[in-house]
């Protein structure tokens, strides 16, 4: 995050964009800038996380230039902000590119500014890091130390190659026990795909869903039991949000307020709970690697390639658009020094 107190300037944002309720209540005036950004994001069905990220970077961009309106700024202002992030903020290349994507979205999709310099702003080059991968033995040790709903999520991530958010967003209808498959809805890039349902997780999942269904029936009896439905399906199917098939596979224990609509609903369990469970298990196991839930996705792909599965098959299971993204795991398969046997080991 940029220094110079940018994160402390939230009060200054009131002159740019006050709270959502007061902005929407004016009626006669045009939507303020950040509301326009928010609307443009929601029309495109971007995730809440993307919405929060874009709004955050756009706010910082405006504050960095003393609340100058973006339409009065140009390429020099964008590059100065990005340079500030890299030099003073020392942010990673991926973070700098995220900030740039947010600003480009503002100009192209909200302000509709057709400026040639938008396409000429140079993105930071991301370093080519190899992913952290666990061996099969290390994975087994870690999985043996996780339990409860978070433990079931962790086993599912390794057994299917799902991203953490994809696993937590699973609905009852997405799991097909008969076909031994899982449908991933609106994955990265808003694409659907199918992956396998591990045989070893069938009975644990059935037992878990038996408990979840009993809780859902209790919630229905007390007037609750509704969940968020994507893409305005709640208007098209008014009662679907309380149906069993639309419930989350891993629901949160308590209800929460939807940050977009303000409705009180039951969401899925928090990502942080799964991340903490994975962190504790990795430490307790003594595995000397920085293992996160996403490490299990890397390990899933690598272990499939080690088992001899075709890289195109692994690409489809992971949902990669380009096979070159999947090919990084072929480098992980090699031993140190690209698999070459050291002369020292020939003695």
Residue pairs with C-beta under 8 A, 6 or more apart in sequence:
1 7
1 89
1 91
2 60
2 64
2 84
2 85
2 88
2 89
2 91
3 88
3 89
4 88
6 60
6 63
6 64
9 63
12 63
12 67
13 59
13 63
15 67
16 32
16 33
16 34
16 59
16 62
16 63
16 67
17 23
17 32
17 33
17 34
17 35
17 59
18 32
20 35
23 31
23 32
23 35
24 35
31 39
33 69
33 70
33 110
34 55
34 58
34 59
36 110
37 54
37 55
37 58
37 105
37 106
37 110
38 51
38 55
40 105
40 109
40 110
41 50
41 51
41 54
41 105
42 51
42 260
44 109
45 186
45 190
45 230
45 231
46 54
48 259
48 260
49 165
53 98
53 102
54 101
54 102
54 105
54 106
56 102
57 98
57 99
57 102
57 103
58 70
58 102
58 103
58 106
60 81
60 99
61 70
61 78
61 81
61 99
61 102
61 103
61 106
62 68
62 69
62 70
64 80
64 81
64 84
65 73
65 77
65 80
65 81
68 77
70 103
70 106
70 107
70 111
71 111
71 113
74 115
74 117
75 115
75 117
75 120
75 121
78 100
78 103
78 121
79 121
81 99
81 103
82 96
82 99
82 100
82 121
82 124
85 91
85 95
85 96
85 99
86 96
86 124
91 99
93 124
93 125
93 126
93 127
94 126
96 123
96 124
97 123
97 124
97 126
100 121
100 123
100 124
104 118
104 121
107 113
107 115
107 118
108 118
130 328
130 331
130 332
131 295
131 298
131 328
131 329
131 332
132 289
132 290
132 291
132 292
132 295
132 298
133 295
133 298
133 299
133 302
133 329
133 332
134 142
134 287
134 289
134 291
134 295
134 296
134 299
136 303
138 285
138 287
138 289
138 291
139 158
139 296
139 299
139 303
141 285
141 286
141 287
142 154
142 278
142 281
142 282
142 285
142 287
142 291
143 151
143 154
143 155
143 158
143 281
144 285
145 280
145 281
145 284
145 285
146 154
146 155
146 277
146 278
146 281
148 277
149 208
149 250
149 269
150 269
150 273
150 274
150 276
150 277
151 277
152 201
152 204
152 205
152 208
152 250
153 164
153 167
153 168
153 250
153 269
153 274
153 293
154 274
154 277
154 278
154 281
154 293
154 296
155 198
155 200
155 201
155 204
156 162
156 167
156 198
156 201
156 205
157 163
157 164
157 167
157 293
157 296
157 297
157 300
158 296
158 299
158 300
159 196
159 198
159 200
159 201
159 300
160 167
160 182
160 195
160 196
160 197
160 198
160 300
160 317
161 195
161 297
161 300
161 301
161 304
161 317
161 318
162 182
162 184
162 195
162 297
163 187
163 188
163 294
163 297
164 271
164 274
164 275
164 293
164 294
165 271
166 184
166 187
167 250
168 248
168 250
168 268
168 269
168 271
168 274
169 185
169 186
169 248
169 268
170 182
170 184
170 248
170 249
170 250
171 185
171 245
171 246
171 247
171 248
171 249
172 209
172 244
172 245
172 246
172 247
172 248
172 249
173 245
173 246
174 182
174 183
174 184
174 185
174 249
175 182
175 197
175 205
175 249
176 182
176 183
176 197
177 197
177 202
177 205
177 206
179 197
180 196
180 197
180 199
180 202
181 194
181 195
181 196
181 197
182 194
182 195
182 196
182 197
183 192
183 193
183 194
184 192
184 193
184 194
184 195
184 319
185 192
185 230
186 192
186 230
187 193
187 319
188 319
189 319
189 321
191 319
191 321
193 316
193 317
193 319
195 317
196 317
197 205
205 249
208 249
209 249
212 247
212 249
212 251
213 244
215 251
216 225
216 244
216 247
216 251
217 225
219 225
219 266
220 242
224 255
224 266
225 242
225 247
225 266
226 241
226 242
226 263
226 265
226 266
227 241
227 242
227 246
227 247
227 248
227 251
227 265
227 266
227 267
228 234
228 241
228 258
228 263
228 265
228 267
229 237
229 240
229 241
229 246
233 240
234 240
234 241
240 246
241 265
248 266
248 267
248 268
249 268
250 268
250 269
251 266
251 267
251 268
251 269
252 266
252 267
252 268
252 269
252 270
253 269
254 266
255 264
255 265
255 266
255 267
256 264
256 265
256 266
256 267
257 263
257 264
258 264
258 265
258 267
274 293
275 292
275 293
278 291
278 292
278 293
278 296
279 291
279 292
282 289
282 290
282 291
289 295
297 318
298 329
298 332
301 314
301 317
301 318
301 326
301 329
302 329
302 332
302 333
304 313
304 314
304 317
305 311
305 314
305 329
305 330
305 333
306 333
311 323
311 326
311 327
311 330
312 323
314 326
314 329
315 323
315 325
315 326
318 326
320 326
